[in-house]
Amino acid sequence: MYKIIISDDHQIVTEGIARIIKEMTIDGQPFGEVLASVHTLADCLVACRDLQPDLLLLDVALSDGDGIDALPLLLQSTPDMKVIILTSYSESAVIDRAISNGAHGYMLKTTDIQEFTEGIKMVMKGENYICQEAKQQCGKPENIAIKLTLREKEILKLIVEGYTMKEISSKLCLGFETIHSYTKYLREKLHANNTATLVRKALEYHLV
């Protein structure tokens, strides 16, 4: 039975995933046991180091840092661990960075349960897996594929209005690292190398 850790900053997400895993089987036997559900990157690093799981299901934008950026450190402390990124980001730049940093799988939170469980099983067999929806989104032109969450729109609007990341952090009562992660993913979604290009594209695509 595989040992599993779930890392996501929303408790409702970790509990839902844990229930799905509890119902999974392989050859008629329970597939895995969730050793821990953690909600910050710091706790994730500690849990992986101490518990040495077989599989980590990892969100990207955690409250205290970027899950993809932390992948090399996570895999260094737990070299035999498989890592599946489970996120809402479907942009090719994010997927490429995840795979480059060592992720074994990439699935969206909108993935249906059957594909989700099959994807996990494939990764544990030694294969890499990217869910179908993410693959389809990667192939869309950037001006069609751009979809922002309400929080991303809120942060992008403040960036366009000229607020700094520190000011946005204070205004929204969110950690600076959280704002930094959101800003980085906004740039990736809009293929913007700097703030000026991010603002220009936000206005060009009528995103704010």
PASEBA-1860 file (N, C-alpha, C; in nm, 3 decimals):
! residues 208
1> MYKIIISD> 0.085/-0.119/0.000/0.000/0.000/0.000/0.089/0.125/0.000 ~ 0.063/0.214/-0.093/0.147/0.333/-0.107/0.121/0.435/0.003 ~ 0.229/0.501/0.046/0.221/0.607/0.145/0.212/0.740/0.071 ~ 0.111/0.822/0.107/0.080/0.941/0.028/0.069/1.064/0.118 ~ 0.118/1.178/0.067/0.099/1.308/0.132/0.028/1.400/0.034 ~ -0.067/1.477/0.084/-0.140/1.574/0.003/-0.104/1.714/0.053 ~ -0.066/1.802/-0.039/-0.031/1.939/-0.001/-0.113/2.038/-0.083 ~ -0.205/2.104/-0.015/-0.291/2.205/-0.079/-0.334/2.301/0.030
9> DHQIVTEG> -0.347/2.430/-0.006/-0.380/2.527/0.099/-0.529/2.535/0.132 ~ -0.610/2.449/0.069/-0.753/2.446/0.101/-0.788/2.311/0.163 ~ -0.838/2.313/0.286/-0.869/2.190/0.357/-0.975/2.107/0.284 ~ -1.072/2.174/0.223/-1.178/2.101/0.154/-1.122/2.019/0.038 ~ -1.013/2.070/-0.024/-0.949/1.997/-0.134/-0.877/1.874/-0.081 ~ -0.798/1.892/0.025/-0.722/1.779/0.078/-0.814/1.669/0.130 ~ -0.925/1.709/0.191/-1.019/1.608/0.242/-1.087/1.533/0.128 ~ -1.120/1.604/0.021/-1.182/1.539/-0.093/-1.089/1.440/-0.160
17> IARIIKEM> -0.963/1.479/-0.177/-0.865/1.390/-0.238/-0.842/1.268/-0.150 ~ -0.834/1.291/-0.019/-0.812/1.180/0.074/-0.924/1.077/0.064 ~ -1.047/1.123/0.046/-1.161/1.030/0.034/-1.149/0.947/-0.095 ~ -1.108/1.013/-0.203/-1.092/0.941/-0.330/-0.985/0.833/-0.316 ~ -0.872/0.868/-0.256/-0.762/0.772/-0.241/-0.804/0.656/-0.152 ~ -0.883/0.685/-0.049/-0.928/0.579/0.042/-1.010/0.475/-0.032 ~ -1.081/0.515/-0.137/-1.165/0.423/-0.213/-1.091/0.354/-0.327 ~ -0.967/0.397/-0.356/-0.891/0.336/-0.465/-0.839/0.198/-0.426
25> TIDGQPFG> -0.839/0.109/-0.525/-0.783/-0.025/-0.503/-0.690/-0.062/-0.617 ~ -0.605/-0.159/-0.592/-0.519/-0.215/-0.695/-0.507/-0.365/-0.670 ~ -0.547/-0.442/-0.769/-0.552/-0.588/-0.755/-0.636/-0.631/-0.635 ~ -0.745/-0.556/-0.613/-0.838/-0.589/-0.506/-0.795/-0.545/-0.367 ~ -0.680/-0.480/-0.357/-0.628/-0.435/-0.229/-0.629/-0.282/-0.222 ~ -0.634/-0.225/-0.101/-0.629/-0.079/-0.088/-0.505/-0.022/-0.156 ~ -0.525/0.085/-0.232/-0.415/0.143/-0.309/-0.316/0.218/-0.222 ~ -0.368/0.300/-0.132/-0.275/0.383/-0.056/-0.333/0.435/0.074
33> EVLASVHT> -0.244/0.490/0.155/-0.280/0.550/0.283/-0.228/0.693/0.286 ~ -0.316/0.787/0.318/-0.275/0.927/0.329/-0.211/0.947/0.467 ~ -0.080/0.968/0.466/-0.007/0.986/0.591/-0.031/1.124/0.651 ~ -0.047/1.224/0.564/-0.064/1.361/0.613/-0.125/1.448/0.504 ~ -0.204/1.545/0.546/-0.254/1.651/0.458/-0.200/1.782/0.513 ~ -0.121/1.852/0.433/-0.057/1.975/0.480/-0.101/2.091/0.392 ~ -0.093/2.212/0.450/-0.150/2.328/0.381/-0.048/2.437/0.352 ~ 0.077/2.414/0.388/0.182/2.511/0.356/0.302/2.438/0.299
41> LADCLVAC> 0.385/2.512/0.228/0.505/2.452/0.170/0.603/2.410/0.280 ~ 0.612/2.491/0.385/0.702/2.457/0.496/0.664/2.324/0.559 ~ 0.534/2.304/0.583/0.488/2.177/0.642/0.508/2.062/0.545 ~ 0.493/2.089/0.417/0.513/1.986/0.316/0.657/1.936/0.316 ~ 0.751/2.029/0.322/0.893/1.993/0.324/0.925/1.906/0.446 ~ 0.871/1.944/0.560/0.896/1.867/0.683/0.831/1.730/0.675 ~ 0.707/1.723/0.628/0.634/1.596/0.621/0.703/1.498/0.526 ~ 0.747/1.548/0.411/0.814/1.459/0.315/0.947/1.409/0.371
49> RDLQPDLL> 1.020/1.496/0.436/1.149/1.456/0.494/1.130/1.353/0.604 ~ 1.031/1.374/0.690/1.014/1.287/0.806/0.939/1.157/0.774 ~ 0.842/1.163/0.683/0.756/1.048/0.658/0.797/0.967/0.536 ~ 0.879/1.024/0.448/0.930/0.955/0.329/0.817/0.885/0.252 ~ 0.723/0.962/0.198/0.610/0.902/0.126/0.651/0.847/-0.010 ~ 0.565/0.764/-0.066/0.585/0.714/-0.202/0.533/0.814/-0.306 ~ 0.433/0.893/-0.265/0.368/0.985/-0.358/0.331/1.114/-0.288 ~ 0.357/1.226/-0.356/0.315/1.358/-0.308/0.224/1.420/-0.412
57> LLDVALSD> 0.104/1.458/-0.371/0.013/1.535/-0.456/0.027/1.680/-0.414 ~ 0.081/1.763/-0.504/0.129/1.896/-0.467/0.061/2.007/-0.545 ~ 0.005/2.103/-0.472/-0.050/2.223/-0.535/0.066/2.316/-0.573 ~ 0.037/2.414/-0.658/0.141/2.506/-0.704/0.148/2.630/-0.616 ~ 0.039/2.704/-0.609/0.040/2.832/-0.537/-0.001/2.811/-0.392 ~ 0.094/2.772/-0.310/0.070/2.758/-0.166/0.088/2.892/-0.098 ~ 0.036/2.906/0.022/0.034/3.037/0.087/0.172/3.092/0.118 ~ 0.271/3.004/0.131/0.405/3.051/0.169/0.509/3.021/0.061
65> GDGIDALP> 0.467/2.990/-0.060/0.566/2.967/-0.164/0.512/2.891/-0.284 ~ 0.600/2.864/-0.376/0.567/2.801/-0.504/0.605/2.653/-0.500 ~ 0.506/2.565/-0.518/0.532/2.421/-0.512/0.629/2.373/-0.618 ~ 0.620/2.428/-0.738/0.709/2.385/-0.846/0.853/2.425/-0.815 ~ 0.872/2.547/-0.766/1.007/2.591/-0.730/1.069/2.501/-0.624 ~ 0.984/2.445/-0.537/1.034/2.363/-0.426/1.060/2.218/-0.465 ~ 1.020/2.179/-0.587/1.034/2.039/-0.628/1.176/1.983/-0.613 ~ 1.281/2.052/-0.660/1.415/1.996/-0.645/1.452/1.967/-0.500
73> LLLQSTPD> 1.414/2.058/-0.409/1.444/2.039/-0.267/1.363/1.922/-0.211 ~ 1.237/1.911/-0.250/1.152/1.801/-0.203/1.208/1.666/-0.250 ~ 1.249/1.660/-0.374/1.301/1.534/-0.428/1.440/1.502/-0.376 ~ 1.512/1.604/-0.337/1.644/1.580/-0.277/1.629/1.513/-0.141 ~ 1.527/1.556/-0.065/1.507/1.498/0.069/1.437/1.363/0.063 ~ 1.363/1.340/-0.048/1.289/1.213/-0.062/1.306/1.165/-0.206 ~ 1.422/1.112/-0.241/1.455/1.083/-0.382/1.368/0.979/-0.450 ~ 1.309/0.886/-0.375/1.227/0.781/-0.436/1.080/0.821/-0.450
81> MKVIILTS> 1.046/0.941/-0.407/0.907/0.987/-0.407/0.863/1.030/-0.547 ~ 0.742/0.991/-0.585/0.679/1.042/-0.706/0.600/1.168/-0.670 ~ 0.599/1.265/-0.761/0.527/1.390/-0.735/0.431/1.419/-0.850 ~ 0.305/1.438/-0.816/0.205/1.480/-0.915/0.159/1.621/-0.878 ~ 0.173/1.713/-0.971/0.122/1.848/-0.951/-0.029/1.845/-0.973 ~ -0.105/1.897/-0.877/-0.250/1.903/-0.887/-0.290/2.049/-0.868 ~ -0.335/2.114/-0.975/-0.350/2.258/-0.973/-0.459/2.303/-1.068 ~ -0.482/2.435/-1.073/-0.577/2.492/-1.169/-0.506/2.554/-1.288
89> YSESAVID> -0.372/2.555/-1.286/-0.295/2.617/-1.393/-0.273/2.518/-1.508 ~ -0.323/2.554/-1.626/-0.312/2.463/-1.741/-0.219/2.515/-1.850 ~ -0.149/2.625/-1.824/-0.064/2.685/-1.926/0.061/2.600/-1.952 ~ 0.102/2.594/-2.077/0.215/2.510/-2.115/0.343/2.550/-2.043 ~ 0.363/2.680/-2.017/0.484/2.725/-1.949/0.492/2.668/-1.808 ~ 0.378/2.660/-1.740/0.374/2.607/-1.604/0.399/2.457/-1.606 ~ 0.336/2.388/-1.700/0.355/2.243/-1.712/0.500/2.209/-1.744 ~ 0.558/2.282/-1.840/0.698/2.258/-1.877/0.791/2.278/-1.758
97> RAISNGAH> 0.765/2.382/-1.679/0.851/2.410/-1.564/0.837/2.300/-1.459 ~ 0.715/2.250/-1.442/0.693/2.142/-1.345/0.769/2.016/-1.384 ~ 0.758/1.977/-1.511/0.827/1.857/-1.558/0.978/1.877/-1.551 ~ 1.025/1.995/-1.588/1.169/2.024/-1.584/1.224/2.016/-1.441 ~ 1.140/2.054/-1.343/1.184/2.053/-1.204/1.168/1.916/-1.137 ~ 1.114/1.818/-1.213/1.111/1.682/-1.159/0.976/1.620/-1.135 ~ 0.866/1.690/-1.169/0.733/1.632/-1.148/0.714/1.510/-1.238 ~ 0.647/1.410/-1.185/0.619/1.288/-1.260/0.481/1.291/-1.323
105> GYMLKTTD> 0.396/1.381/-1.276/0.261/1.391/-1.331/0.207/1.532/-1.313 ~ 0.104/1.564/-1.393/0.044/1.698/-1.387/-0.105/1.682/-1.416 ~ -0.187/1.717/-1.316/-0.332/1.706/-1.333/-0.401/1.832/-1.283 ~ -0.511/1.865/-1.349/-0.590/1.981/-1.310/-0.695/1.940/-1.207 ~ -0.737/2.037/-1.128/-0.836/2.008/-1.025/-0.974/1.981/-1.085 ~ -0.988/2.009/-1.215/-1.114/1.979/-1.284/-1.112/1.840/-1.348 ~ -1.002/1.768/-1.334/-0.992/1.631/-1.389/-1.098/1.542/-1.325 ~ -1.166/1.460/-1.406/-1.268/1.372/-1.348/-1.200/1.262/-1.266
113> IQEFTEGI> -1.277/1.203/-1.177/-1.221/1.109/-1.080/-1.158/0.988/-1.148 ~ -1.221/0.937/-1.253/-1.167/0.819/-1.319/-1.029/0.848/-1.378 ~ -1.013/0.961/-1.448/-0.883/0.994/-1.505/-0.782/1.024/-1.394 ~ -0.829/1.089/-1.288/-0.743/1.121/-1.175/-0.683/0.994/-1.114 ~ -0.766/0.895/-1.088/-0.717/0.772/-1.026/-0.628/0.692/-1.122 ~ -0.666/0.689/-1.251/-0.584/0.618/-1.348/-0.449/0.686/-1.366 ~ -0.449/0.819/-1.364/-0.324/0.894/-1.377/-0.229/0.864/-1.261 ~ -0.284/0.859/-1.141/-0.203/0.827/-1.023/-0.141/0.687/-1.038
121> KMVMKGEN> -0.223/0.591/-1.080/-0.174/0.453/-1.094/-0.064/0.445/-1.199 ~ -0.079/0.521/-1.309/0.023/0.520/-1.413/0.155/0.577/-1.362 ~ 0.147/0.685/-1.284/0.268/0.745/-1.227/0.336/0.647/-1.134 ~ 0.259/0.576/-1.053/0.318/0.482/-0.958/0.376/0.359/-1.029 ~ 0.338/0.338/-1.155/0.398/0.230/-1.234/0.527/0.275/-1.303 ~ 0.560/0.403/-1.286/0.684/0.453/-1.344/0.667/0.538/-1.468 ~ 0.543/0.567/-1.506/0.517/0.649/-1.624/0.492/0.794/-1.583 ~ 0.518/0.888/-1.676/0.478/1.026/-1.656/0.337/1.044/-1.711
129> YICQEAKQ> 0.260/1.135/-1.647/0.121/1.152/-1.692/0.080/1.298/-1.684 ~ 0.025/1.348/-1.795/-0.036/1.482/-1.799/-0.181/1.462/-1.840 ~ -0.273/1.517/-1.764/-0.415/1.494/-1.791/-0.456/1.552/-1.926 ~ -0.561/1.498/-1.982/-0.605/1.535/-2.116/-0.643/1.681/-2.126 ~ -0.710/1.733/-2.025/-0.754/1.874/-2.030/-0.634/1.968/-2.037 ~ -0.530/1.938/-1.960/-0.410/2.021/-1.962/-0.344/2.016/-2.099 ~ -0.339/1.898/-2.158/-0.282/1.884/-2.292/-0.360/1.966/-2.394 ~ -0.493/1.965/-2.382/-0.576/2.041/-2.475/-0.558/2.191/-2.457
137> QCGKPENI> -0.550/2.235/-2.333/-0.532/2.378/-2.306/-0.399/2.427/-2.360 ~ -0.297/2.341/-2.354/-0.164/2.379/-2.402/-0.166/2.412/-2.551 ~ -0.256/2.349/-2.624/-0.258/2.369/-2.767/-0.337/2.488/-2.814 ~ -0.402/2.561/-2.723/-0.485/2.675/-2.763/-0.402/2.801/-2.776 ~ -0.439/2.890/-2.868/-0.369/3.019/-2.880/-0.382/3.097/-2.751 ~ -0.279/3.177/-2.718/-0.277/3.244/-2.588/-0.392/3.340/-2.569 ~ -0.439/3.406/-2.675/-0.545/3.504/-2.656/-0.681/3.438/-2.635 ~ -0.691/3.305/-2.660/-0.814/3.232/-2.635/-0.805/3.158/-2.502
145> AIKLTLRE> -0.688/3.107/-2.469/-0.672/3.018/-2.355/-0.667/3.090/-2.220 ~ -0.650/3.221/-2.221/-0.633/3.293/-2.095/-0.762/3.289/-2.013 ~ -0.754/3.223/-1.900/-0.866/3.219/-1.806/-0.811/3.251/-1.668 ~ -0.868/3.351/-1.604/-0.819/3.394/-1.474/-0.921/3.364/-1.366 ~ -0.871/3.328/-1.248/-0.958/3.312/-1.132/-0.997/3.450/-1.080 ~ -1.094/3.454/-0.991/-1.136/3.583/-0.934/-1.021/3.650/-0.860 ~ -0.943/3.570/-0.787/-0.828/3.627/-0.714/-0.723/3.679/-0.810 ~ -0.698/3.607/-0.919/-0.601/3.653/-1.018/-0.646/3.784/-1.082
153> KEILKLIV> -0.775/3.793/-1.112/-0.828/3.917/-1.170/-0.813/4.033/-1.072 ~ -0.838/4.005/-0.945/-0.827/4.108/-0.842/-0.684/4.159/-0.832 ~ -0.588/4.066/-0.832/-0.446/4.105/-0.821/-0.401/4.176/-0.949 ~ -0.442/4.125/-1.064/-0.404/4.187/-1.191/-0.456/4.330/-1.199 ~ -0.577/4.352/-1.154/-0.635/4.488/-1.155/-0.550/4.583/-1.072 ~ -0.505/4.536/-0.955/-0.423/4.621/-0.869/-0.286/4.647/-0.931 ~ -0.232/4.547/-1.000/-0.104/4.566/-1.070/-0.119/4.672/-1.178 ~ -0.226/4.662/-1.255/-0.252/4.759/-1.361/-0.269/4.900/-1.303
161> EGYTMKEI> -0.326/4.908/-1.182/-0.347/5.037/-1.117/-0.219/5.093/-1.055 ~ -0.110/5.014/-1.062/0.020/5.065/-1.019/0.064/5.028/-0.878 ~ -0.011/4.940/-0.812/0.028/4.898/-0.677/0.148/4.803/-0.683 ~ 0.237/4.813/-0.584/0.349/4.720/-0.574/0.301/4.590/-0.510 ~ 0.384/4.484/-0.517/0.346/4.357/-0.457/0.330/4.372/-0.305 ~ 0.414/4.453/-0.243/0.403/4.475/-0.099/0.272/4.544/-0.065 ~ 0.233/4.641/-0.147/0.107/4.713/-0.123/-0.012/4.621/-0.147 ~ -0.005/4.537/-0.250/-0.113/4.443/-0.278/-0.126/4.342/-0.164
169> SSKLCLGF> -0.012/4.296/-0.113/-0.012/4.203/0.000/-0.086/4.262/0.119 ~ -0.056/4.388/0.148/-0.120/4.456/0.261/-0.269/4.480/0.234 ~ -0.299/4.520/0.112/-0.437/4.554/0.077/-0.529/4.434/0.082 ~ -0.479/4.318/0.040/-0.560/4.196/0.033/-0.542/4.106/0.155 ~ -0.454/4.147/0.246/-0.426/4.067/0.367/-0.377/3.927/0.330 ~ -0.289/3.921/0.231/-0.227/3.796/0.189/-0.076/3.808/0.204 ~ -0.008/3.695/0.224/0.137/3.697/0.239/0.207/3.746/0.114 ~ 0.323/3.807/0.132/0.399/3.859/0.019/0.434/3.747/-0.079
177> ETIHSYTK> 0.473/3.629/-0.027/0.509/3.518/-0.113/0.389/3.470/-0.195 ~ 0.269/3.479/-0.137/0.148/3.443/-0.211/0.126/3.537/-0.328 ~ 0.141/3.667/-0.304/0.126/3.766/-0.411/0.233/3.746/-0.517 ~ 0.354/3.715/-0.472/0.464/3.691/-0.565/0.432/3.572/-0.656 ~ 0.377/3.464/-0.598/0.342/3.346/-0.676/0.231/3.378/-0.776 ~ 0.129/3.450/-0.731/0.020/3.487/-0.821/0.073/3.571/-0.937 ~ 0.161/3.665/-0.906/0.216/3.753/-1.009/0.296/3.673/-1.111 ~ 0.373/3.578/-1.062/0.454/3.496/-1.150/0.366/3.415/-1.245
185> YLREKLHA> 0.257/3.360/-1.192/0.170/3.280/-1.278/0.088/3.367/-1.372 ~ 0.057/3.489/-1.332/-0.009/3.581/-1.424/0.084/3.610/-1.542 ~ 0.212/3.629/-1.514/0.308/3.653/-1.622/0.319/3.532/-1.714 ~ 0.316/3.413/-1.656/0.324/3.292/-1.737/0.198/3.277/-1.823 ~ 0.082/3.305/-1.764/-0.043/3.293/-1.839/-0.048/3.391/-1.956 ~ 0.004/3.511/-1.934/-0.001/3.614/-2.037/0.127/3.621/-2.119 ~ 0.220/3.529/-2.091/0.349/3.527/-2.161/0.415/3.665/-2.154 ~ 0.424/3.717/-2.033/0.481/3.850/-2.010/0.610/3.837/-1.929
193> NNTATLVR> 0.719/3.893/-1.979/0.849/3.883/-1.910/0.868/3.986/-1.801 ~ 0.786/4.090/-1.802/0.800/4.196/-1.702/0.664/4.258/-1.673 ~ 0.662/4.346/-1.574/0.535/4.407/-1.532/0.475/4.494/-1.640 ~ 0.558/4.566/-1.713/0.507/4.654/-1.819/0.432/4.573/-1.925 ~ 0.490/4.458/-1.965/0.425/4.373/-2.064/0.298/4.311/-2.007 ~ 0.301/4.276/-1.878/0.184/4.220/-1.813/0.069/4.319/-1.817 ~ 0.097/4.443/-1.784/-0.005/4.548/-1.785/-0.058/4.570/-1.927 ~ 0.033/4.576/-2.024/-0.008/4.599/-2.163/-0.101/4.489/-2.212
201> KALEYHLV> -0.065/4.363/-2.183/-0.148/4.252/-2.230/-0.280/4.245/-2.154 ~ -0.279/4.280/-2.027/-0.403/4.282/-1.950/-0.503/4.379/-2.011 ~ -0.454/4.493/-2.054/-0.540/4.594/-2.118/-0.578/4.551/-2.260 ~ -0.482/4.493/-2.331/-0.506/4.451/-2.470/-0.613/4.342/-2.477 ~ -0.609/4.248/-2.381/-0.704/4.137/-2.381/-0.830/4.169/-2.299 ~ -0.839/4.292/-2.249/-0.957/4.336/-2.170/-0.981/4.244/-2.050 ~ -0.873/4.214/-1.979/-0.881/4.125/-1.864/-0.915/4.199/-1.734 ~ -0.907/4.330/-1.738/-0.941/4.411/-1.619/-1.036/4.522/-1.657
END
